[in-house]
Amino acid sequence: MSLSREDVEKIAHLARLAIREEDIPKYAQDLSNILDLVEQLKAVDSDGVEPMAHPLESSQRLRSDEVTETDERSRFQSVAPKTEAGLYLVPKVIE
């Protein structure tokens, strides 16, 4: 797919990018190459290929999900101007 000068100008406008006139042909070529690559990828038969989040079969080491602090909500809320049912009450700011 080949993009024209007008296509690049429209894309730049939509993306709110300021590009110099002399750079437009380079952008057109680069964007056209990207779109050609996407077309190549779309042509590949990917039926039966399981999607994966990462190309390497690895898992993250996670810490155990254990409570490490005591519940001090009542102490924190004791100094709040207004609370109700464990929630902080604040003035309405949107009408």
CNS distance restraints for C-alpha pairs under 8 A (distance, minus, plus):
assign (resid   1 and name CA) (resid  32 and name CA) 5.74 0.50 0.50
assign (resid   1 and name CA) (resid  33 and name CA) 7.86 0.50 0.50
assign (resid   1 and name CA) (resid  35 and name CA) 6.48 0.50 0.50
assign (resid   1 and name CA) (resid  36 and name CA) 5.92 0.50 0.50
assign (resid   2 and name CA) (resid  28 and name CA) 7.56 0.50 0.50
assign (resid   2 and name CA) (resid  29 and name CA) 7.53 0.50 0.50
assign (resid   2 and name CA) (resid  32 and name CA) 5.16 0.50 0.50
assign (resid   3 and name CA) (resid   7 and name CA) 5.83 0.50 0.50
assign (resid   3 and name CA) (resid   8 and name CA) 6.88 0.50 0.50
assign (resid   3 and name CA) (resid  28 and name CA) 5.57 0.50 0.50
assign (resid   3 and name CA) (resid  29 and name CA) 7.45 0.50 0.50
assign (resid   3 and name CA) (resid  31 and name CA) 7.35 0.50 0.50
assign (resid   3 and name CA) (resid  32 and name CA) 5.80 0.50 0.50
assign (resid   4 and name CA) (resid   8 and name CA) 6.50 0.50 0.50
assign (resid   4 and name CA) (resid  28 and name CA) 6.58 0.50 0.50
assign (resid   5 and name CA) (resid   9 and name CA) 6.23 0.50 0.50
assign (resid   5 and name CA) (resid  24 and name CA) 6.54 0.50 0.50
assign (resid   5 and name CA) (resid  25 and name CA) 6.97 0.50 0.50
assign (resid   5 and name CA) (resid  28 and name CA) 6.76 0.50 0.50
assign (resid   6 and name CA) (resid  10 and name CA) 6.08 0.50 0.50
assign (resid   7 and name CA) (resid  11 and name CA) 6.15 0.50 0.50
assign (resid   8 and name CA) (resid  12 and name CA) 6.03 0.50 0.50
assign (resid   8 and name CA) (resid  24 and name CA) 6.78 0.50 0.50
assign (resid   8 and name CA) (resid  27 and name CA) 7.02 0.50 0.50
assign (resid   8 and name CA) (resid  28 and name CA) 6.00 0.50 0.50
assign (resid   9 and name CA) (resid  13 and name CA) 6.10 0.50 0.50
assign (resid   9 and name CA) (resid  24 and name CA) 7.70 0.50 0.50
assign (resid  10 and name CA) (resid  14 and name CA) 6.16 0.50 0.50
assign (resid  11 and name CA) (resid  15 and name CA) 6.08 0.50 0.50
assign (resid  12 and name CA) (resid  16 and name CA) 5.86 0.50 0.50
assign (resid  12 and name CA) (resid  17 and name CA) 4.91 0.50 0.50
assign (resid  12 and name CA) (resid  18 and name CA) 6.76 0.50 0.50
assign (resid  12 and name CA) (resid  19 and name CA) 7.22 0.50 0.50
assign (resid  13 and name CA) (resid  17 and name CA) 6.12 0.50 0.50
assign (resid  13 and name CA) (resid  18 and name CA) 7.69 0.50 0.50
assign (resid  19 and name CA) (resid  23 and name CA) 6.69 0.50 0.50
assign (resid  19 and name CA) (resid  24 and name CA) 7.17 0.50 0.50
assign (resid  20 and name CA) (resid  24 and name CA) 6.82 0.50 0.50
assign (resid  23 and name CA) (resid  27 and name CA) 6.31 0.50 0.50
assign (resid  24 and name CA) (resid  28 and name CA) 6.05 0.50 0.50
assign (resid  25 and name CA) (resid  29 and name CA) 6.22 0.50 0.50
assign (resid  26 and name CA) (resid  30 and name CA) 6.15 0.50 0.50
assign (resid  27 and name CA) (resid  31 and name CA) 5.94 0.50 0.50
assign (resid  28 and name CA) (resid  32 and name CA) 5.97 0.50 0.50
assign (resid  29 and name CA) (resid  33 and name CA) 6.18 0.50 0.50
assign (resid  30 and name CA) (resid  34 and name CA) 6.35 0.50 0.50
assign (resid  31 and name CA) (resid  35 and name CA) 6.25 0.50 0.50
assign (resid  32 and name CA) (resid  36 and name CA) 6.12 0.50 0.50
assign (resid  33 and name CA) (resid  37 and name CA) 6.22 0.50 0.50
assign (resid  34 and name CA) (resid  38 and name CA) 6.33 0.50 0.50
assign (resid  35 and name CA) (resid  39 and name CA) 6.28 0.50 0.50
assign (resid  36 and name CA) (resid  40 and name CA) 6.32 0.50 0.50
assign (resid  37 and name CA) (resid  41 and name CA) 6.25 0.50 0.50
assign (resid  38 and name CA) (resid  42 and name CA) 6.17 0.50 0.50
assign (resid  39 and name CA) (resid  43 and name CA) 6.36 0.50 0.50
assign (resid  40 and name CA) (resid  44 and name CA) 6.84 0.50 0.50
assign (resid  72 and name CA) (resid  76 and name CA) 6.32 0.50 0.50
assign (resid  73 and name CA) (resid  77 and name CA) 6.00 0.50 0.50
assign (resid  73 and name CA) (resid  86 and name CA) 7.61 0.50 0.50
assign (resid  74 and name CA) (resid  78 and name CA) 5.97 0.50 0.50
assign (resid  74 and name CA) (resid  86 and name CA) 7.74 0.50 0.50
assign (resid  75 and name CA) (resid  79 and name CA) 7.54 0.50 0.50
assign (resid  76 and name CA) (resid  80 and name CA) 7.31 0.50 0.50
assign (resid  77 and name CA) (resid  83 and name CA) 6.90 0.50 0.50
assign (resid  77 and name CA) (resid  86 and name CA) 7.82 0.50 0.50
assign (resid  77 and name CA) (resid  88 and name CA) 7.51 0.50 0.50
assign (resid  80 and name CA) (resid  88 and name CA) 7.33 0.50 0.50
assign (resid  82 and name CA) (resid  88 and name CA) 6.17 0.50 0.50
assign (resid  82 and name CA) (resid  89 and name CA) 5.28 0.50 0.50
assign (resid  82 and name CA) (resid  90 and name CA) 7.39 0.50 0.50
assign (resid  83 and name CA) (resid  87 and name CA) 5.39 0.50 0.50
assign (resid  83 and name CA) (resid  88 and name CA) 4.50 0.50 0.50
assign (resid  83 and name CA) (resid  89 and name CA) 5.22 0.50 0.50
assign (resid  84 and name CA) (resid  88 and name CA) 6.60 0.50 0.50
assign (resid  84 and name CA) (resid  89 and name CA) 6.86 0.50 0.50
